[in-house]
Amino acid sequence: MLRTRLQSAAILVPLALAAVWFGPPWITIVVGLAGLAMSWKWGRLSAARPFGPRGMLVTVAVLVAVGAAAGGRFPLALVVG
């Protein structure tokens, strides 16, 4: 398990650093993809089915929050997220 986590970190850390280095829109894309992955995982953990309505709702909320924050609408991002 530790080996898998280290391999994952070896790939994801440079990706995150590159996104921060190059800035928008790359950081927004990486944050959006990370949010999608996390909401998909949460949807699988919290429902009997692989990806139910709860997971879809959380995924849409994450995308709206990331899009609002990227567009400078931080109060909307805070309310949705």
VENJOGI-V478515 format. One record per run of one state. SS is the DSSP state (H for helix, E for strand, - for the rest). FROM is the first residue (numbers start at 1). TO is the last residue. If there is no record, write none. Layout:
# VENJOGI-V478515
[[SS	FROM	TO] [SS	FROM	TO]]
This chain:
# VENJOGI-V478515
[[-	1	1] [H	2	22] [-	23	25] [H	26	46] [-	47	52] [H	53	70] [-	71	73] [H	74	80] [-	81	81]]
